[in-house]
């Protein structure tokens, strides 16, 4: 893992130390604003630094080229007050901190540009800086430098933003997984360049970007802006995901608050019936996050009637997301399990009698038949009369068994008989969409809302079906997604 130090160059990044001129064989002409090497008569022009005297190069392209080509002559009178202190601060923060690569961003406009603007280009300041770095850190080699030059539209932030967006990852010269940190010093030069590169690096390298700042006459400092910006960006993403109950898309590193991720994971897993791994998240919420509402919300359903309700919430969420095949699968999971749950809660687990090897519909599954006869001696004959196969438990058999028992006044189920009959009417409607469900499950077909509505018959739509199931499961219109509305609200409160 490598650290990359990225710098945008401005016209103040290479300055002249006026106190060292005489000592190093230079003379200063206040009338001509020139600094001349007395032995070689090589000279440069300088201009005022608003904080001190004439320390800045008059024309960074012209005067910078002179210094670059005669670096050994000028090096003792150069100073880098806006870059070197920030570099030293980073290196001194931790013993393990090092700079493995450099990204140098500079301007080098073509000759079509106005001469005054072109003469302020920073390509030679970048070269002078490279020479200084190799002098300070002697182990630095040329292949550790990556460069990005801007040749036109230097104040067009729209173009700059899109250009950086396209090249953001490739200009660093390393794969994403090999980058530990990007240390950014984006303060010199043109604001539009600094803004474009900063915003793109934040998004391309979330939580890997560290930004520093060094102003004239001030100590360097580390900025929290990248983290603040990314967190606010992620808050908006999370809000958008919560609008459609996409709990599973909320990632672990989106925000530092652990409770947000673990609440979302709890909801996602529960909606997908992953009850056996819910404790991973509930334990973190209770023990590490001190989540105050844990006793009200964070529970692990321990009966299948609650799981049926979760299946309906899941179906409604897929419906909201316009994922209609997933919606149908969840509905048919309710359809296939409702009567089984009624039976199992009273007479014990019947699923264990399902034999995958026994696919011949006309064969008899003796264990399944024995289970039925223990409930009522007439059940086998009744099911055969209704032409229901006894090779394995199935949804038609379960429904017929419950109907038989209710007719026998054996109605001691966890739901009363009126509730069961109400569901029976809903199930009849769900059965009308069974061909669409099979299309999704077995033929990889696509289904749209119009297809579902058409299958349900005239004057009845999927919205009506959802409303009927809302009534059956006694879901409040104020909380149409039940506990998942509570979790959504809690996450929003934590943002």
C-alpha positions in Angstrom: 0.0 0.0 0.0 1.5 3.3 -1.1 1.0 7.0 -0.2 0.6 9.6 -3.0 1.2 13.3 -2.4 -0.8 15.4 -4.9 0.0 19.1 -5.4 -1.6 21.7 -7.7 0.9 24.4 -8.5 0.3 28.2 -8.3 2.5 31.1 -9.1 3.5 31.6 -5.4 4.8 28.1 -4.9 8.4 29.0 -5.7 9.7 32.1 -4.0 13.0 34.0 -3.6 14.6 34.4 -0.2 15.8 38.0 -0.4 17.9 37.5 2.8 20.2 35.1 1.1 21.0 37.0 -2.1 24.3 38.6 -1.2 25.6 35.5 0.6 25.1 33.5 -2.6 26.5 35.9 -5.1 23.3 37.7 -6.3 22.5 41.4 -6.6 19.0 43.0 -6.6 18.0 45.9 -8.7 15.1 47.7 -7.1 14.5 49.9 -10.2 14.4 47.1 -12.7 13.0 44.4 -10.3 15.7 42.0 -11.3 17.9 39.5 -9.4 21.2 38.8 -11.1 23.9 36.3 -10.4 27.0 38.4 -10.3 29.4 35.8 -11.8 27.3 34.5 -14.7 25.0 37.6 -15.2 22.0 35.3 -15.4 19.0 37.2 -14.1 15.3 36.9 -13.4 12.5 39.4 -12.8 10.6 39.5 -9.6 7.4 41.1 -8.3 5.8 41.9 -4.9 4.6 39.3 -2.5 1.7 41.0 -0.7 3.1 39.7 2.6 6.7 40.7 2.2 9.0 42.2 -0.5 9.7 41.2 -4.1 9.8 37.4 -3.6 7.7 36.2 -6.5 8.7 35.5 -10.0 7.4 38.1 -12.4 6.6 35.5 -15.1 6.6 31.9 -13.8 7.0 30.5 -17.3 9.9 32.8 -18.4 11.7 33.2 -15.1 10.9 29.7 -14.0 12.6 28.3 -17.1 15.7 30.3 -16.3 15.8 28.9 -12.7 15.1 25.4 -13.8 17.9 25.4 -16.4 20.3 26.9 -13.8 19.0 25.2 -10.7 22.4 24.7 -9.1 23.1 28.4 -9.3 19.7 29.5 -7.9 18.9 26.7 -5.4 20.3 28.4 -2.3 18.1 31.4 -2.7 14.8 29.5 -3.4 12.1 28.8 -0.8 8.9 26.8 -0.9 6.8 28.2 2.0 3.5 26.8 0.8 4.5 23.2 0.0 7.5 22.0 2.0 6.0 22.7 5.5 2.8 20.7 4.6 5.0 17.8 3.4 7.1 17.9 6.5 3.9 18.0 8.7 2.6 14.8 7.0 5.9 13.0 7.3 6.2 13.9 11.0 2.7 12.9 12.0 3.6 9.2 12.2 6.8 7.4 11.9 5.2 5.1 9.4 4.3 8.0 7.1 6.1 8.0 3.8 5.6 9.4 0.3 5.9 6.7 -2.4 4.6 8.7 -5.3 4.0 12.3 -6.3 1.2 13.7 -8.5 2.1 17.1 -9.8 -0.7 19.1 -11.5 0.3 22.2 -13.5 -0.6 24.4 -16.4 1.1 24.5 -19.8 -1.2 26.4 -22.1 -0.6 26.5 -25.9 0.4 29.6 -27.8 -3.1 30.5 -28.8 -3.7 31.7 -25.3 -3.1 35.3 -24.3 0.6 35.8 -23.6 0.0 37.2 -20.1 -1.9 34.2 -19.1 0.5 31.8 -20.7 3.5 33.4 -19.1 1.9 32.6 -15.7 1.9 28.8 -16.4 3.4 26.7 -13.7 5.2 23.9 -15.7 8.7 25.2 -14.7 7.7 25.8 -11.1 6.8 22.1 -11.1 10.2 21.2 -12.5 11.9 23.3 -9.8 9.9 21.7 -7.1 10.9 18.2 -8.4 14.5 19.2 -8.2 14.0 20.4 -4.6 12.3 17.2 -3.6 15.1 15.0 -5.0 17.5 17.2 -3.2 15.7 17.0 0.2 14.8 13.3 -0.1 17.7 11.8 -2.0 16.1 8.4 -2.4 13.4 9.9 -4.6 13.6 8.9 -8.3 12.1 10.2 -11.5 9.7 7.3 -11.8 8.0 8.3 -8.5 6.5 11.4 -10.2 3.2 11.3 -12.1 2.3 14.5 -13.8 -1.0 16.0 -15.1 -0.8 19.1 -17.3 -3.7 21.4 -18.2 -3.3 22.9 -21.6 -6.6 24.8 -22.1 -9.8 25.9 -20.5 -8.0 26.5 -17.2 -11.0 28.3 -15.6 -13.8 26.2 -17.2 -14.8 24.2 -14.1 -17.3 22.2 -16.1 -14.7 20.9 -18.5 -12.0 20.5 -15.8 -14.4 18.5 -13.6 -15.3 16.1 -16.5 -11.7 15.8 -17.6 -10.5 14.9 -14.0 -13.5 12.5 -13.6 -12.3 10.5 -16.7 -8.7 10.4 -15.7 -8.8 10.6 -11.9 -7.8 7.0 -11.2 -5.4 6.5 -14.1 -3.3 9.6 -13.5 -2.1 8.3 -10.1 -0.3 5.4 -11.8 -1.4 2.8 -9.3 -4.4 0.4 -9.0 -7.0 1.5 -6.4 -6.2 -1.4 -4.1 -2.5 -0.5 -3.9 -3.2 3.1 -2.7 -3.2 3.6 1.1 -3.6 7.4 1.2 -3.7 10.4 -1.2 -2.4 13.5 0.5 -3.8 16.5 -1.3 -2.4 20.1 -1.3 -4.8 21.9 -3.6 -4.4 25.6 -2.9 -1.9 27.0 -5.4 -3.0 28.5 -8.7 -6.5 28.5 -10.2 -9.5 27.8 -8.0 -11.4 25.9 -10.7 -8.6 23.4 -11.0 -8.3 23.0 -7.2 -12.1 22.5 -6.9 -12.3 20.0 -9.8 -9.5 17.8 -8.6 -10.6 17.9 -4.9 -14.2 16.9 -5.6 -13.1 14.1 -8.0 -10.5 12.7 -5.6 -13.0 12.7 -2.8 -15.5 10.6 -4.8 -13.0 8.3 -6.5 -11.0 7.6 -3.3 -13.5 7.8 -0.4 -11.8 7.9 3.0 -8.4 7.5 1.3 -8.0 11.2 0.7 -6.4 13.5 3.3 -6.2 17.2 2.6 -3.7 19.7 3.9 -3.5 23.5 3.8 -0.7 25.9 4.1 -1.4 29.6 3.9 1.2 32.4 3.9 2.5 33.2 7.4 0.5 30.4 8.9 1.3 26.9 10.1 0.1 24.0 7.9 -3.0 22.2 9.0 -4.9 19.1 8.1 -8.5 19.6 6.8 -11.6 17.6 7.6 -13.3 18.8 4.5 -13.0 15.6 2.5 -14.6 13.6 5.3 -17.3 16.2 5.8 -18.1 16.4 2.1 -18.2 12.6 1.7 -20.3 12.1 4.8 -22.9 14.6 3.6 -22.8 13.0 0.1 -23.4 9.6 1.7 -26.2 11.0 3.9 -28.0 12.0 0.7 -27.4 8.5 -0.7 -28.7 6.9 2.4 -31.9 9.0 2.4 -32.5 8.1 -1.2 -32.0 4.4 -0.4 -34.4 4.6 2.6 -37.1 6.1 0.5 -37.4 2.7 -1.2 -36.3 0.7 1.8 -33.1 -0.5 0.1 -31.5 -1.3 3.5 -29.0 -3.8 1.9 -27.4 -1.1 -0.2 -26.2 0.9 2.9 -22.6 0.1 3.1 -20.4 -0.3 6.2 -18.0 2.6 5.5 -20.6 5.2 4.4 -20.7 6.9 7.8 -18.7 6.4 11.0 -21.8 5.7 13.1 -21.9 1.9 13.4 -25.6 1.9 14.4 -26.6 3.1 10.9 -25.0 0.1 9.2 -26.1 -2.5 11.7 -29.7 -1.3 11.8 -29.8 -1.4 8.0 -28.2 -4.9 8.0 -30.7 -6.1 10.6 -33.6 -4.9 8.4 -32.1 -6.3 5.2 -31.5 -9.7 6.7 -34.8 -9.9 8.4 -36.6 -9.0 5.2 -34.7 -11.8 3.5 -35.5 -14.3 6.3 -31.9 -14.6 7.4 -32.9 -14.9 11.0 -30.0 -17.2 11.9 -27.5 -14.4 11.4 -29.4 -11.5 12.9 -27.6 -11.8 16.2 -24.4 -10.5 14.5 -26.0 -7.1 14.2 -28.2 -7.1 17.3 -25.2 -7.8 19.5 -23.3 -4.8 18.0 -26.3 -2.5 18.4 -26.9 -3.5 22.0 -23.3 -3.9 23.2 -21.2 -1.4 21.1 -23.7 1.2 20.0 -25.8 1.6 23.1 -28.8 1.7 20.8 -31.5 3.1 23.1 -34.4 1.5 21.2 -33.0 -2.0 21.0 -35.6 -3.6 23.3 -38.5 -2.2 21.1 -37.1 -2.9 17.7 -34.2 -5.2 17.7 -35.8 -8.6 18.2 -35.3 -11.9 16.5 -38.7 -13.4 15.4 -39.1 -16.8 16.9 -42.4 -18.0 15.2 -43.4 -18.5 11.7 -46.5 -16.3 11.8 -44.2 -13.3 12.3 -42.1 -14.5 9.4 -45.1 -14.6 7.1 -45.7 -10.9 8.0 -42.0 -10.2 7.2 -42.5 -11.8 3.8 -45.4 -9.5 3.1 -43.3 -6.4 4.1 -40.6 -7.7 1.8 -43.2 -8.2 -1.1 -44.5 -4.6 -0.5 -40.9 -3.2 -0.6 -40.2 -5.0 -3.9 -43.5 -3.6 -5.2 -42.4 -0.1 -4.2 -39.0 -0.7 -6.0 -40.9 -1.9 -9.1 -39.2 -5.3 -8.9 -42.3 -7.2 -9.8 -40.8 -10.7 -10.1 -39.4 -10.5 -6.6 -42.8 -9.2 -5.5 -44.5 -12.2 -6.9 -42.0 -14.6 -5.4 -42.6 -13.2 -1.9 -46.4 -13.3 -2.4 -46.3 -16.9 -3.4 -44.0 -17.7 -0.5 -46.9 -16.5 1.7 -49.4 -18.4 -0.4 -47.4 -21.6 -0.2 -46.7 -21.4 3.6 -49.8 -19.8 5.2 -51.8 -23.0 5.7 -48.7 -25.0 6.5 -47.9 -22.6 9.3 -51.4 -23.0 10.7 -51.0 -26.7 10.7 -47.4 -26.8 12.0 -48.1 -24.5 14.9 -50.8 -26.9 16.1 -49.6 -30.3 15.0 -45.8 -30.0 14.7 -43.4 -29.6 11.8 -44.6 -31.1 8.6 -41.7 -29.8 6.4 -39.5 -32.7 7.5 -41.8 -35.1 5.6 -40.9 -33.5 2.2 -38.9 -36.0 0.2 -37.1 -34.6 -2.8 -36.6 -38.0 -4.2 -40.4 -38.6 -4.3 -41.3 -36.5 -7.3 -43.7 -39.1 -8.8 -47.0 -37.5 -8.0 -48.9 -40.7 -8.0 -46.7 -42.3 -5.4 -47.4 -42.3 -1.7 -45.2 -40.7 0.9 -45.9 -42.9 3.9 -44.3 -40.6 6.5 -46.5 -37.7 5.3 -49.6 -39.9 5.3 -48.8 -41.2 8.8 -48.6 -37.5 10.0 -52.0 -36.8 8.5 -53.7 -39.9 10.0 -52.4 -38.9 13.4 -54.4 -35.6 12.9 -57.6 -37.3 11.6 -58.1 -40.8 10.3 -60.3 -39.5 7.4 -57.7 -37.1 6.0 -56.1 -39.5 3.6 -59.4 -40.5 2.0 -60.6 -36.9 1.9 -57.5 -35.7 0.1 -57.6 -38.5 -2.4 -61.3 -37.7 -3.2 -60.2 -34.1 -3.9 -57.5 -35.5 -6.2 -54.7 -34.1 -4.2 -51.5 -36.0 -4.4 -49.9 -37.5 -1.3 -46.3 -37.9 -2.6 -45.3 -34.8 -0.7 -46.6 -31.9 1.4 -47.8 -29.0 -1.0 -49.9 -25.9 -0.8 -53.1 -27.4 -2.2 -52.9 -30.2 0.4 -52.3 -27.8 3.3 -55.3 -25.7 2.3 -57.6 -28.7 1.9 -56.5 -30.0 5.3 -57.3 -26.8 7.0 -60.7 -26.6 5.3 -61.4 -30.2 6.3 -60.5 -29.4 10.0 -62.6 -26.3 10.1 -65.6 -28.2 8.7 -65.0 -30.7 11.5 -65.2 -27.8 14.0 -61.5 -28.4 14.7 -60.7 -24.7 14.6 -58.3 -24.3 17.5 -55.6 -22.5 15.4 -53.6 -19.4 16.3 -56.0 -17.5 14.0 -59.8 -17.7 14.2 -61.8 -19.3 11.4 -63.1 -16.0 10.1 -59.6 -14.8 9.6 -58.6 -18.0 7.9 -61.6 -17.7 5.5 -60.7 -14.1 4.8 -57.2 -15.2 3.7 -58.7 -17.9 1.6 -60.4 -15.3 -0.6 -57.1 -13.4 -0.9 -55.3 -16.6 -1.8 -57.8 -17.2 -4.6 -56.7 -13.9 -6.1 -53.0 -14.7 -5.7 -53.5 -18.0 -7.5 -54.7 -16.0 -10.5 -51.2 -14.6 -10.8 -49.5 -18.0 -10.5 -48.7 -18.2 -14.3 -46.7 -15.0 -13.9 -44.9 -16.3 -10.9 -43.9 -19.4 -12.9 -42.8 -17.2 -15.8 -40.4 -15.5 -13.4 -39.2 -18.6 -11.6 -38.9 -21.1 -14.4 -38.5 -19.2 -17.7 -36.5 -16.1 -16.5 -39.3 -13.9 -17.8 -39.9 -10.2 -17.0 -43.1 -9.0 -15.5 -44.6 -5.5 -15.4 -47.3 -4.1 -13.2 -49.7 -4.1 -16.1 -49.2 -7.9 -16.4 -50.1 -8.5 -12.8 -53.1 -6.3 -12.9 -54.4 -8.1 -16.0 -53.9 -11.5 -14.4 -56.0 -10.5 -11.4 -59.1 -9.9 -13.4 -61.3 -6.9 -13.9 -61.8 -4.3 -11.2 -59.0 -5.7 -9.1 -55.3 -4.7 -9.2 -52.1 -5.4 -7.3 -52.8 -2.3 -5.2 -56.1 -3.9 -4.1 -54.3 -7.1 -3.4 -51.8 -5.3 -1.2 -54.6 -3.5 0.6 -56.4 -6.8 1.3 -53.2 -8.3 2.8 -52.6 -5.1 4.8 -56.1 -5.7 6.4 -55.3 -9.4 7.0 -52.0 -8.7 8.7 -53.5 -5.7 10.5 -51.0 -3.2 9.2 -51.5 0.4 10.2 -51.9 2.9 7.3 -49.7 5.2 9.4 -46.8 2.6 9.3 -47.4 0.7 6.0 -44.1 -1.1 6.4 -44.3 -1.8 10.1 -41.1 -2.3 12.0 -39.2 -1.3 8.8 -40.7 2.2 9.1 -39.4 2.4 12.6 -35.9 1.3 11.5 -36.0 3.8 8.6 -37.0 6.6 11.0 -34.2 5.6 13.5 -31.6 5.7 10.7 -32.8 9.1 9.5 -32.6 10.4 13.1 -29.0 9.2 13.3 -27.9 11.0 10.1 
